[in-house]
């Protein structure tokens, strides 16, 4: 089932401007920076104990992250739940009557399989299901 909170996604205007809060002030470790073209974002993963913070910077004004910031400003964008067998989890969630944004998983950062649940089904919280490769 759900194993953990894999990460919390945070929308930022600029990774360069956002990072010092985490890496210097809060003294957390930067795990890596990755561009995910398919989602129109540059991503920085920050280790925070047994979970991570995922800082998301838009690559273009058309990116969903750019639109999110335009509407709501910087801040928490999604909560990622770690799962096994993501396709089974998607089926189960659909059978329970929830709406998925992604009907099947797609490749996200870290070569993880990801799928988003529609926030209209979850009281406005955007949840991502994440299955990390072994
Ligand atoms: Zn995420």
Backbone and ligand atoms as CSV (ligand in chain L), in Angstrom:
chain,resi,resn,atom,element,x,y,z
A,1,UNK,N,N,0.857,-1.187,0.000
A,1,UNK,CA,C,0.000,0.000,0.000
A,1,UNK,C,C,0.898,1.243,0.000
A,2,UNK,N,N,0.466,2.242,0.731
A,2,UNK,CA,C,1.295,3.449,0.792
A,2,UNK,C,C,2.397,3.232,1.814
A,3,UNK,N,N,3.643,3.481,1.391
A,3,UNK,CA,C,4.791,3.142,2.241
A,3,UNK,C,C,5.255,4.313,3.084
A,4,UNK,N,N,5.197,5.499,2.488
A,4,UNK,CA,C,5.779,6.658,3.179
A,4,UNK,C,C,5.397,7.930,2.436
A,5,UNK,N,N,5.784,9.056,2.994
A,5,UNK,CA,C,5.751,10.290,2.217
A,5,UNK,C,C,7.096,10.344,1.512
A,6,UNK,N,N,7.066,10.100,0.216
A,6,UNK,CA,C,8.313,10.044,-0.552
A,6,UNK,C,C,8.966,11.422,-0.612
A,7,UNK,N,N,8.151,12.430,-0.884
A,7,UNK,CA,C,8.663,13.805,-0.868
A,7,UNK,C,C,7.510,14.798,-0.842
A,8,UNK,N,N,7.859,16.055,-0.583
A,8,UNK,CA,C,6.897,17.155,-0.674
A,8,UNK,C,C,7.399,18.083,-1.766
A,9,UNK,N,N,6.541,18.347,-2.739
A,9,UNK,CA,C,6.913,19.199,-3.880
A,9,UNK,C,C,6.609,20.659,-3.567
A,10,UNK,N,N,7.595,21.518,-3.794
A,10,UNK,CA,C,7.465,22.941,-3.476
A,10,UNK,C,C,7.787,23.757,-4.724
A,11,UNK,N,N,6.838,24.577,-5.149
A,11,UNK,CA,C,7.032,25.409,-6.341
A,11,UNK,C,C,7.830,26.653,-5.971
A,12,UNK,N,N,8.906,26.904,-6.717
A,12,UNK,CA,C,9.731,28.098,-6.480
A,12,UNK,C,C,9.958,28.826,-7.809
A,13,UNK,N,N,10.162,30.126,-7.718
A,13,UNK,CA,C,10.450,30.897,-8.940
A,13,UNK,C,C,11.835,30.568,-9.461
A,14,UNK,N,N,12.779,30.385,-8.540
A,14,UNK,CA,C,14.168,30.188,-8.935
A,14,UNK,C,C,14.855,29.246,-7.949
A,15,UNK,N,N,15.424,28.166,-8.461
A,15,UNK,CA,C,16.154,27.237,-7.586
A,15,UNK,C,C,17.339,27.944,-6.941
A,16,UNK,N,N,18.000,28.752,-7.762
A,16,UNK,CA,C,19.197,29.439,-7.283
A,16,UNK,C,C,18.865,30.310,-6.065
A,17,UNK,N,N,17.704,30.992,-6.135
A,17,UNK,CA,C,17.327,31.860,-5.021
A,17,UNK,C,C,16.765,31.063,-3.848
A,18,UNK,N,N,16.130,29.930,-4.142
A,18,UNK,CA,C,15.463,29.169,-3.086
A,18,UNK,C,C,16.437,28.282,-2.304
A,19,UNK,N,N,17.473,27.784,-2.975
A,19,UNK,CA,C,18.318,26.753,-2.365
A,19,UNK,C,C,19.035,27.146,-1.073
A,20,UNK,N,N,19.579,28.376,-0.969
A,20,UNK,CA,C,20.351,28.693,0.240
A,20,UNK,C,C,19.558,28.524,1.541
A,21,UNK,N,N,18.237,28.759,1.503
A,21,UNK,CA,C,17.425,28.542,2.712
A,21,UNK,C,C,17.584,27.103,3.192
A,22,UNK,N,N,17.577,26.172,2.253
A,22,UNK,CA,C,17.607,24.753,2.607
A,22,UNK,C,C,19.027,24.263,2.885
A,23,UNK,N,N,19.954,24.623,1.976
A,23,UNK,CA,C,21.296,24.045,2.085
A,23,UNK,C,C,22.168,24.789,3.094
A,24,UNK,N,N,21.919,26.091,3.259
A,24,UNK,CA,C,22.761,26.852,4.194
A,24,UNK,C,C,22.054,27.057,5.525
A,25,UNK,N,N,20.918,27.739,5.501
A,25,UNK,CA,C,20.243,28.061,6.768
A,25,UNK,C,C,19.786,26.795,7.484
A,26,UNK,N,N,19.084,25.923,6.765
A,26,UNK,CA,C,18.556,24.713,7.408
A,26,UNK,C,C,19.561,23.560,7.394
A,27,UNK,N,N,20.668,23.743,6.698
A,27,UNK,CA,C,21.772,22.777,6.648
A,27,UNK,C,C,21.327,21.378,6.211
A,28,UNK,N,N,20.463,21.364,5.196
A,28,UNK,CA,C,20.039,20.089,4.621
A,28,UNK,C,C,20.925,19.780,3.418
A,29,UNK,N,N,20.963,18.514,3.061
A,29,UNK,CA,C,21.866,18.093,1.985
A,29,UNK,C,C,21.159,18.099,0.637
A,30,UNK,N,N,21.772,18.763,-0.345
A,30,UNK,CA,C,21.257,18.754,-1.714
A,30,UNK,C,C,21.635,17.424,-2.352
A,31,UNK,N,N,20.642,16.634,-2.708
A,31,UNK,CA,C,20.896,15.314,-3.286
A,31,UNK,C,C,21.250,15.415,-4.767
A,32,UNK,N,N,20.616,16.357,-5.454
A,32,UNK,CA,C,20.921,16.521,-6.870
A,32,UNK,C,C,19.921,17.432,-7.544
A,33,UNK,N,N,20.304,17.891,-8.742
A,33,UNK,CA,C,19.422,18.734,-9.555
A,33,UNK,C,C,19.234,18.034,-10.888
A,34,UNK,N,N,18.007,18.016,-11.361
A,34,UNK,CA,C,17.666,17.239,-12.555
A,34,UNK,C,C,16.643,18.024,-13.373
A,35,UNK,N,N,16.783,17.978,-14.700
A,35,UNK,CA,C,15.774,18.589,-15.564
A,35,UNK,C,C,14.827,17.491,-16.035
A,36,UNK,N,N,13.528,17.720,-15.851
A,36,UNK,CA,C,12.527,16.755,-16.324
A,36,UNK,C,C,11.721,17.448,-17.409
A,37,UNK,N,N,12.200,17.270,-18.670
A,37,UNK,CA,C,11.601,17.979,-19.813
A,37,UNK,C,C,10.117,17.656,-19.944
A,38,UNK,N,N,9.763,16.376,-19.704
A,38,UNK,CA,C,8.378,15.950,-19.914
A,38,UNK,C,C,7.412,16.712,-19.006
A,39,UNK,N,N,7.911,17.198,-17.874
A,39,UNK,CA,C,7.033,17.940,-16.971
A,39,UNK,C,C,7.349,19.432,-16.952
A,40,UNK,N,N,8.293,19.834,-17.802
A,40,UNK,CA,C,8.600,21.256,-17.919
A,40,UNK,C,C,9.193,21.866,-16.671
A,41,UNK,N,N,10.012,21.082,-15.959
A,41,UNK,CA,C,10.573,21.579,-14.705
A,41,UNK,C,C,12.041,21.214,-14.519
A,42,UNK,N,N,12.705,22.054,-13.733
A,42,UNK,CA,C,14.012,21.718,-13.178
A,42,UNK,C,C,13.761,21.443,-11.702
A,43,UNK,N,N,14.333,20.341,-11.206
A,43,UNK,CA,C,13.995,19.834,-9.883
A,43,UNK,C,C,15.255,19.726,-9.031
A,44,UNK,N,N,15.179,20.195,-7.800
A,44,UNK,CA,C,16.261,19.962,-6.839
A,44,UNK,C,C,15.699,19.107,-5.716
A,45,UNK,N,N,16.365,17.989,-5.438
A,45,UNK,CA,C,15.958,17.133,-4.320
A,45,UNK,C,C,16.834,17.422,-3.115
A,46,UNK,N,N,16.176,17.657,-1.990
A,46,UNK,CA,C,16.875,17.948,-0.746
A,46,UNK,C,C,16.524,16.877,0.263
A,47,UNK,N,N,17.531,16.246,0.813
A,47,UNK,CA,C,17.288,15.194,1.797
A,47,UNK,C,C,16.870,15.816,3.118
A,48,UNK,N,N,15.798,15.258,3.699
A,48,UNK,CA,C,15.327,15.729,5.009
A,48,UNK,C,C,14.986,14.483,5.813
A,49,UNK,N,N,15.993,13.922,6.482
A,49,UNK,CA,C,15.797,12.682,7.220
A,49,UNK,C,C,15.427,11.571,6.263
A,50,UNK,N,N,14.292,10.894,6.525
A,50,UNK,CA,C,13.926,9.774,5.647
A,50,UNK,C,C,12.941,10.183,4.557
A,51,UNK,N,N,12.821,11.495,4.326
A,51,UNK,CA,C,12.021,11.947,3.189
A,51,UNK,C,C,12.779,13.066,2.467
A,52,UNK,N,N,12.136,13.672,1.502
A,52,UNK,CA,C,12.814,14.688,0.708
A,52,UNK,C,C,11.903,15.874,0.459
A,53,UNK,N,N,12.522,17.002,0.191
A,53,UNK,CA,C,11.811,18.147,-0.356
A,53,UNK,C,C,12.210,18.233,-1.822
A,54,UNK,N,N,11.218,18.451,-2.673
A,54,UNK,CA,C,11.465,18.548,-4.116
A,54,UNK,C,C,11.145,19.978,-4.532
A,55,UNK,N,N,12.171,20.763,-4.797
A,55,UNK,CA,C,11.942,22.141,-5.244
A,55,UNK,C,C,11.772,22.126,-6.753
A,56,UNK,N,N,10.713,22.777,-7.223
A,56,UNK,CA,C,10.365,22.735,-8.641
A,56,UNK,C,C,10.422,24.132,-9.233
A,57,UNK,N,N,11.245,24.291,-10.272
A,57,UNK,CA,C,11.318,25.562,-11.000
A,57,UNK,C,C,10.816,25.320,-12.415
A,58,UNK,N,N,9.949,26.203,-12.911
A,58,UNK,CA,C,9.396,26.049,-14.260
A,58,UNK,C,C,10.470,26.301,-15.315
A,59,UNK,N,N,10.443,25.502,-16.392
A,59,UNK,CA,C,11.369,25.722,-17.512
A,59,UNK,C,C,10.807,26.724,-18.505
A,60,UNK,N,N,9.481,26.919,-18.489
A,60,UNK,CA,C,8.850,27.858,-19.420
A,60,UNK,C,C,7.547,28.353,-18.811
A,61,UNK,N,N,7.004,29.449,-19.358
A,61,UNK,CA,C,5.741,29.981,-18.819
A,61,UNK,C,C,4.566,29.019,-19.011
A,62,UNK,N,N,4.711,28.045,-19.912
A,62,UNK,CA,C,3.625,27.079,-20.147
A,62,UNK,C,C,3.651,25.933,-19.131
A,63,UNK,N,N,4.734,25.824,-18.379
A,63,UNK,CA,C,4.847,24.737,-17.411
A,63,UNK,C,C,3.752,24.854,-16.347
A,64,UNK,N,N,3.196,23.724,-15.911
A,64,UNK,CA,C,2.190,23.757,-14.844
A,64,UNK,C,C,2.697,24.475,-13.581
A,65,UNK,N,N,3.990,24.403,-13.338
A,65,UNK,CA,C,4.549,25.072,-12.157
A,65,UNK,C,C,4.493,26.597,-12.323
A,66,UNK,N,N,4.765,27.080,-13.541
A,66,UNK,CA,C,4.673,28.522,-13.792
A,66,UNK,C,C,3.238,28.991,-13.584
A,67,UNK,N,N,2.291,28.190,-14.050
A,67,UNK,CA,C,0.879,28.571,-13.900
A,67,UNK,C,C,0.447,28.542,-12.438
A,68,UNK,N,N,0.952,27.563,-11.710
A,68,UNK,CA,C,0.650,27.462,-10.276
A,68,UNK,C,C,1.147,28.709,-9.547
A,69,UNK,N,N,2.391,29.114,-9.821
A,69,UNK,CA,C,2.976,30.277,-9.140
A,69,UNK,C,C,2.235,31.555,-9.527
A,70,UNK,N,N,1.861,31.641,-10.796
A,70,UNK,CA,C,1.124,32.809,-11.271
A,70,UNK,C,C,-0.192,32.961,-10.488
A,71,UNK,N,N,-0.855,31.841,-10.259
A,71,UNK,CA,C,-2.162,31.869,-9.585
A,71,UNK,C,C,-2.053,31.987,-8.074
A,72,UNK,N,N,-1.116,31.231,-7.487
A,72,UNK,CA,C,-1.111,31.093,-6.029
A,72,UNK,C,C,0.181,31.493,-5.360
A,73,UNK,N,N,1.160,31.870,-6.149
A,73,UNK,CA,C,2.454,32.217,-5.568
A,73,UNK,C,C,3.272,30.975,-5.268
A,74,UNK,N,N,4.484,31.167,-4.765
A,74,UNK,CA,C,5.342,30.043,-4.422
A,74,UNK,C,C,4.752,29.297,-3.229
A,75,UNK,N,N,5.070,28.024,-3.110
A,75,UNK,CA,C,4.605,27.294,-1.936
A,75,UNK,C,C,4.450,25.813,-2.198
A,76,UNK,N,N,3.813,25.129,-1.241
A,76,UNK,CA,C,3.629,23.677,-1.359
A,76,UNK,C,C,2.755,23.374,-2.561
A,77,UNK,N,N,3.260,22.500,-3.434
A,77,UNK,CA,C,2.560,22.179,-4.681
A,77,UNK,C,C,1.915,20.802,-4.619
A,78,UNK,N,N,2.644,19.814,-4.109
A,78,UNK,CA,C,2.057,18.474,-4.006
A,78,UNK,C,C,2.740,17.661,-2.906
A,79,UNK,N,N,2.056,16.595,-2.504
A,79,UNK,CA,C,2.595,15.643,-1.548
A,79,UNK,C,C,2.722,14.320,-2.289
A,80,UNK,N,N,3.920,13.727,-2.262
A,80,UNK,CA,C,4.141,12.477,-2.987
A,80,UNK,C,C,4.128,11.297,-2.018
A,81,UNK,N,N,3.282,10.329,-2.326
A,81,UNK,CA,C,3.159,9.120,-1.515
A,81,UNK,C,C,3.926,7.998,-2.189
A,82,UNK,N,N,4.832,7.375,-1.457
A,82,UNK,CA,C,5.612,6.263,-1.998
A,82,UNK,C,C,4.771,4.995,-2.036
A,83,UNK,N,N,4.753,4.321,-3.183
A,83,UNK,CA,C,3.963,3.092,-3.323
A,83,UNK,C,C,4.789,2.017,-4.046
A,84,UNK,N,N,4.346,0.766,-3.889
A,84,UNK,CA,C,4.794,-0.332,-4.750
A,84,UNK,C,C,3.683,-0.584,-5.761
A,85,UNK,N,N,4.006,-1.215,-6.864
A,85,UNK,CA,C,2.982,-1.608,-7.844
A,85,UNK,C,C,2.032,-0.459,-8.187
A,86,UNK,N,N,2.605,0.590,-8.742
A,86,UNK,CA,C,1.828,1.822,-8.947
A,86,UNK,C,C,0.595,1.602,-9.832
A,87,UNK,N,N,0.703,0.731,-10.839
A,87,UNK,CA,C,-0.466,0.538,-11.719
A,87,UNK,C,C,-1.637,-0.066,-10.929
A,88,UNK,N,N,-1.335,-0.974,-10.001
A,88,UNK,CA,C,-2.389,-1.544,-9.148
A,88,UNK,C,C,-3.009,-0.473,-8.259
A,89,UNK,N,N,-2.159,0.411,-7.736
A,89,UNK,CA,C,-2.667,1.483,-6.857
A,89,UNK,C,C,-3.585,2.417,-7.646
A,90,UNK,N,N,-3.189,2.736,-8.887
A,90,UNK,CA,C,-4.015,3.624,-9.730
A,90,UNK,C,C,-5.381,2.981,-9.956
A,91,UNK,N,N,-5.374,1.685,-10.285
A,91,UNK,CA,C,-6.639,0.973,-10.512
A,91,UNK,C,C,-7.521,1.031,-9.280
A,92,UNK,N,N,-6.914,0.748,-8.139
A,92,UNK,CA,C,-7.657,0.706,-6.877
A,92,UNK,C,C,-8.274,2.075,-6.571
A,93,UNK,N,N,-7.510,3.135,-6.815
A,93,UNK,CA,C,-7.983,4.496,-6.535
A,93,UNK,C,C,-9.127,4.860,-7.484
A,94,UNK,N,N,-9.003,4.435,-8.758
A,94,UNK,CA,C,-10.067,4.703,-9.724
A,94,UNK,C,C,-11.338,3.930,-9.356
A,95,UNK,N,N,-11.149,2.680,-8.931
A,95,UNK,CA,C,-12.311,1.861,-8.546
A,95,UNK,C,C,-13.022,2.451,-7.328
A,96,UNK,N,N,-12.260,3.155,-6.489
A,96,UNK,CA,C,-12.870,3.800,-5.324
A,96,UNK,C,C,-13.613,5.083,-5.711
A,97,UNK,N,N,-13.539,5.435,-7.005
A,97,UNK,CA,C,-14.316,6.574,-7.492
A,97,UNK,C,C,-13.565,7.894,-7.545
A,98,UNK,N,N,-12.258,7.852,-7.283
A,98,UNK,CA,C,-11.474,9.086,-7.373
A,98,UNK,C,C,-11.036,9.314,-8.813
A,99,UNK,N,N,-10.785,10.585,-9.123
A,99,UNK,CA,C,-10.355,10.942,-10.460
A,99,UNK,C,C,-8.829,11.021,-10.490
A,100,UNK,N,N,-8.210,10.421,-11.490
A,100,UNK,CA,C,-6.760,10.519,-11.667
A,100,UNK,C,C,-6.470,11.564,-12.752
A,101,UNK,N,N,-5.388,12.322,-12.579
A,101,UNK,CA,C,-4.893,13.157,-13.686
A,101,UNK,C,C,-4.197,12.239,-14.681
A,102,UNK,N,N,-3.421,11.292,-14.167
A,102,UNK,CA,C,-2.714,10.316,-15.007
A,102,UNK,C,C,-3.391,8.962,-14.878
A,103,UNK,N,N,-3.926,8.477,-15.980
A,103,UNK,CA,C,-4.624,7.181,-15.972
A,103,UNK,C,C,-3.632,6.022,-15.872
A,104,UNK,N,N,-2.396,6.275,-16.358
A,104,UNK,CA,C,-1.309,5.311,-16.163
A,104,UNK,C,C,-0.082,6.111,-15.720
A,105,UNK,N,N,0.901,5.405,-15.178
A,105,UNK,CA,C,2.060,6.133,-14.667
A,105,UNK,C,C,2.922,6.659,-15.809
A,106,UNK,N,N,3.691,7.686,-15.506
A,106,UNK,CA,C,4.686,8.188,-16.461
A,106,UNK,C,C,6.001,8.352,-15.719
A,107,UNK,N,N,7.065,8.617,-16.493
A,107,UNK,CA,C,8.396,8.690,-15.895
A,107,UNK,C,C,8.637,10.081,-15.312
A,108,UNK,N,N,9.026,10.138,-14.055
A,108,UNK,CA,C,9.339,11.418,-13.417
A,108,UNK,C,C,10.821,11.503,-13.102
A,109,UNK,N,N,11.168,12.420,-12.204
A,109,UNK,CA,C,12.556,12.565,-11.794
A,109,UNK,C,C,13.040,11.267,-11.153
A,110,UNK,N,N,14.341,11.021,-11.187
A,110,UNK,CA,C,14.942,9.832,-10.573
A,110,UNK,C,C,14.471,8.544,-11.242
A,111,UNK,N,N,13.933,8.631,-12.471
A,111,UNK,CA,C,13.389,7.467,-13.163
A,111,UNK,C,C,12.305,6.769,-12.349
A,112,UNK,N,N,11.658,7.530,-11.498
A,112,UNK,CA,C,10.534,6.961,-10.751
A,112,UNK,C,C,9.296,6.981,-11.648
A,113,UNK,N,N,8.397,6.029,-11.402
A,113,UNK,CA,C,7.098,6.058,-12.068
A,113,UNK,C,C,6.175,6.919,-11.214
A,114,UNK,N,N,5.501,7.868,-11.836
A,114,UNK,CA,C,4.644,8.774,-11.073
A,114,UNK,C,C,3.269,8.890,-11.715
A,115,UNK,N,N,2.271,9.213,-10.887
A,115,UNK,CA,C,0.919,9.499,-11.369
A,115,UNK,C,C,0.253,10.417,-10.352
A,116,UNK,N,N,-0.470,11.403,-10.853
A,116,UNK,CA,C,-1.121,12.366,-9.965
A,116,UNK,C,C,-2.609,12.064,-9.831
A,117,UNK,N,N,-3.117,12.220,-8.603
A,117,UNK,CA,C,-4.551,12.112,-8.341
A,117,UNK,C,C,-5.141,13.511,-8.503
A,118,UNK,N,N,-6.319,13.611,-9.102
A,118,UNK,CA,C,-6.904,14.937,-9.320
A,118,UNK,C,C,-7.295,15.577,-7.981
A,119,UNK,N,N,-6.864,16.831,-7.744
A,119,UNK,CA,C,-7.140,17.456,-6.443
A,119,UNK,C,C,-8.629,17.655,-6.166
A,120,UNK,N,N,-9.445,17.598,-7.207
A,120,UNK,CA,C,-10.895,17.704,-6.964
A,120,UNK,C,C,-11.395,16.493,-6.176
A,121,UNK,N,N,-10.645,15.386,-6.232
A,121,UNK,CA,C,-11.044,14.170,-5.510
A,121,UNK,C,C,-10.459,14.095,-4.106
A,122,UNK,N,N,-9.569,15.026,-3.769
A,122,UNK,CA,C,-8.827,14.903,-2.505
A,122,UNK,C,C,-8.807,16.229,-1.743
A,123,UNK,N,N,-9.942,16.904,-1.710
A,123,UNK,CA,C,-10.063,18.148,-0.943
A,123,UNK,C,C,-8.943,19.134,-1.276
A,124,UNK,N,N,-8.661,19.265,-2.585
A,124,UNK,CA,C,-7.736,20.288,-3.099
A,124,UNK,C,C,-6.258,20.018,-2.840
A,125,UNK,N,N,-5.925,18.837,-2.320
A,125,UNK,CA,C,-4.505,18.519,-2.158
A,125,UNK,C,C,-4.079,17.694,-3.369
A,126,UNK,N,N,-3.004,18.141,-4.012
A,126,UNK,CA,C,-2.498,17.393,-5.160
A,126,UNK,C,C,-1.566,16.293,-4.640
A,127,UNK,N,N,-1.993,15.036,-4.801
A,127,UNK,CA,C,-1.171,13.901,-4.383
A,127,UNK,C,C,-0.533,13.252,-5.596
A,128,UNK,N,N,0.741,12.944,-5.448
A,128,UNK,CA,C,1.473,12.199,-6.468
A,128,UNK,C,C,1.729,10.815,-5.907
A,129,UNK,N,N,1.504,9.791,-6.707
A,129,UNK,CA,C,1.959,8.452,-6.344
A,129,UNK,C,C,3.330,8.279,-6.976
A,130,UNK,N,N,4.277,7.738,-6.227
A,130,UNK,CA,C,5.642,7.558,-6.726
A,130,UNK,C,C,6.114,6.143,-6.453
A,131,UNK,N,N,6.567,5.485,-7.506
A,131,UNK,CA,C,7.228,4.191,-7.321
A,131,UNK,C,C,8.665,4.322,-7.761
A,132,UNK,N,N,9.552,4.255,-6.814
A,132,UNK,CA,C,10.983,4.387,-7.142
A,132,UNK,C,C,11.518,3.090,-7.726
A,133,UNK,N,N,12.464,3.211,-8.666
A,133,UNK,CA,C,13.061,1.971,-9.188
A,133,UNK,C,C,13.845,1.271,-8.070
A,134,UNK,N,N,13.970,-0.042,-8.191
A,134,UNK,CA,C,14.684,-0.827,-7.158
A,134,UNK,C,C,16.115,-0.367,-7.046
L,1,ZN,ZN,ZN,6.949,15.186,-6.951
